[in-house]
Amino acid sequence: MDDFDLDLLVARLGNLYTKHRLSPPFALREAARHWLGISTEDTVATVEKHFRDYRHLYNGRAVFRRAAGSHQEAVARQAPGSRS
């Protein structure tokens, strides 16, 4: 894969991440270097399928609910009167 092909793949995947309202991972370029032998179209299709199949993991509301639930559990574990 030459630099142009790598740039194209990283740009397409970056666009895919932003389409799903996500920030592309910092290591995207390095990961793409290791995807030699897989066409750009197949790579993009694989990532798109991943986002479709695991959409619930990337939902902002779901992430907030998990964080809020963790906070509530931590508060519940505290001894009465120890909260400030």
DRENVO-627829 format. One record per atom (N, C-alpha, C, O): x, y, z. Coordinates in pm, whole numbers, plus 32768, in hexadecimal, padded with zeros to 4 digits. Example, Ala and Ser with C-alpha at 12.3 -4.5 7.8 and 13.67 -1.06 7.14 Angstrom:
<sites>
85277DC7830C
84CE7E3E830C
85287EB6830C
85907EB4834E
85057F1F82C4
85577F9682CA
850A80038313
853D80728324
</sites>
This chain:
<sites>
80567F8B8000
800080008000
805B807B8000
80AF808A8058
804A80D27F9F
809B814B7F9C
805881B87FF0
7FE881A78020
809E82287FFF
806B82948055
7FE482C98027
7F8E82E9807A
7FD182D27FA5
7F5183047F71
7EDE82A77F99
7E7682D57FC8
7EF282247F86
7E8B81C37FAB
7E6F81C68042
7DFC81BB806D
7ED981D38090
7ECA81DB8121
7E7C82588147
7E228253819A
7E9F82C9810A
7E5783478125
7DC3833A8101
7D6C8369814B
7DA882FB8090
7D1E82E98063
7CD0829280C6
7C5F82B380EB
7D0A822380F0
7CC881CA814E
7CAD821081D3
7C3F82078209
7D1182558207
7D01829B8287
7C958307827B
7C46831A82D7
7C92834E820B
7C2D83B681F7
7BA1837881F0
7B4483AC822E
7B92830C81A8
7B0E82CB819D
7ADF82978224
7A6B82A58247
7B3B825A826F
7B15822782F3
7AF982998354
7A9C829183A5
7B488303834C
7B2E837883A0
7AA583B38385
7A5E83DA83E2
7A7F83BB8305
79FA83EB82E1
798D83908318
792383BF8343
79A7830F8316
794782AF834A
793282C383E1
78C182BF8412
799F82D98428
799382F384B8
7941837184D1
78E883718525
796083DD8489
7917845B84A1
7886844F8475
782F849084AF
786A83FF8411
77E083E783E6
779083AB845A
771983C58468
77D3835C84AC
7792831D851F
77A6836F859F
7790833E860E
77CF83ED858D
77E3844C85FC
784B841B8660
783C842C86D9
78B583E0862C
792483B1867E
79A483F68650
79AF842085DD
7A01840086A9
7A8584338685
7AD983BE8654
7ADE83568696
7B1B83CE85E3
7B72836085B5
7BDF8346861D
7C1383A48659
7C0082C88632
7C6982A98694
7CF182E08668
7D0F82E685F1
7D41830786CA
7DC5833C86AA
7E1B82D68661
7E6F82FB8610
7E068257867C
7E5981ED8642
7E2281BB85BC
7E508154858A
7DC282018582
7D8581D38505
7DEB81C38496
7DE9815E844F
7E4282238485
7EA6821E841A
7F0281A7842B
7F22816083CB
7F2E819184A6
7F88812084C0
7F40809B84AA
7F7A803E8472
7EC4809384D4
7E77801784BF
7E657FFD842A
7E707F8C83FC
7E48806783DE
7E328058834E
7EAE80238307
7EA37FDF82A1
7F238041833A
7F9F800E82FE
7FA47F768300
7FE37F3882AA
7F637F3A8362
7F677EA98371
7EF97E618323
7EF27DE68324
7EA37EAD82E1
7E367E718296
7E5C7E5D8203
7E0B7E7281AA
7ED67E3581EC
7F067E1C8165
7EBE7DA2812E
7E9F7D458178
7EA47DA280AD
7E657D31806C
7DCD7D338073
7D8B7CDE8037
7D957D9280BB
7D047DA080C2
7CE17E1F8076
7D1C7E88808E
7C837E16801A
7C617E8C7FCB
7C237EF78023
7BEA7EDB808D
7C2F7F737FF6
7BF37FE3803E
7B5D7FCE804D
7B257FE780B8
7B1D7FA07FE2
7A8C7F8A7FE6
7A667F22804F
7A067F35809A
7AB27EB48055
7A967E4C80B9
7AAE7E7D8147
7A627E5D81A2
7B177ECC8159
7B357F0281DE
7AC67F60820C
7A977F56827D
7A9C7FBA81B5
7A31801981D6
79B07FCC81F2
79687FED8251
79917F6881A1
79177F1881B6
791C7ECF823D
78B67EC58281
79907E9D8262
799F7E5682E1
79897EB48357
79437E9183B6
79C27F2B8351
79B17F8B83BD
791F7FBA83C3
78E77FC8842F
78E37FD3834F
78557FFB834B
77FD7F8F8389
77A27FAF83D5
78177F11836A
77CB7EA283A5
77DE7E9F843D
777F7E888488
78577EB68469
78717EB984F9
781C7F25853C
77DF7F0C85A4
78187F9C8501
77C98008853A
77347FE3853B
76ED8002859B
77047FA384D1
76777F7884CE
765B7F108539
75F87F1A8582
76B27EAA8541
769C7E3B859E
76A97E648630
76677E2C8687
76FE7EC7864B
771A7EEF86D4
76F27F7F86EF
772C7FC38744
768F7FAE86A6
765F803886B1
763C805B8742
765580CB876E
76057FFD878B
75DD80188816
7654803B886F
7643807F88D5
76CC800F884B
7742802F889C
777280BE8885
77BC80F588D7
774980F98815
7779817E87F1
770F81EA8805
7726825E87E4
769C81C5883B
762F82228851
7652827B88C7
766D82488934
765282FD88B4
7676835A891F
761E834E8999
764E83598A0A
759E83378984
7543832789F6
756482AA8A45
756082AC8AC0
7585823E89FF
75A781C28A45
762681D48A97
762F81A38B08
768782198A5E
770382338AA8
76E482878B24
7718826C8B90
768F82EC8B15
766B83408B87
762182EF8BF1
763B82FE8C68
75C582978BC6
757B82458C26
75DA81EB8C74
75C981DA8CED
763E81B08C2F
769E81598C74
76EF81AB8CD9
7706817E8D49
771982228CB1
776782778D0C
771182A28D82
773F829F8DF5
769682CA8D67
763C82F48DD3
761F827F8E31
761A82908EAA
760C82098DF8
75F481928E4A
766A81718EA2
7659814C8F16
76E2817E8E6C
775B81668EBC
776681CA8F2D
778C81A78F9D
774482468F11
774982AE8F78
76E4828D8FE6
77048298905C
766C82668FC0
760582469023
763081CE9079
761881CD90F2
766E816B903C
76A080F89088
770B812390EB
770D80F3915D
7763817B90C2
77CD81AA911B
779281F79191
77BF81E89202
772E82499176
76EC829591E0
76A782339241
76AF824592BA
766581CE920B
761D816D925F
767D811E92B8
765680F59326
76F88108928B
775A80BE92DA
7793810E934F
77C980D693AE
778681909345
77BD81E393B1
776C81CF9431
76F381B9942E
77B281D7949F
776C81CC9521
771482469535
773682B49509
76A182359577
764A82A89591
7697831495DD
76E282F9963B
7682838E95B2
76C1840095F5
774D841E95C5
7787848295F0
778683CB956F
780F83E79541
7814844194C9
7880846F94A2
779F845D948C
779C84B79418
77A985469447
7772856C94AE
77F2859593F8
78008622941F
77AB867A93C7
77A986F493D9
</sites>
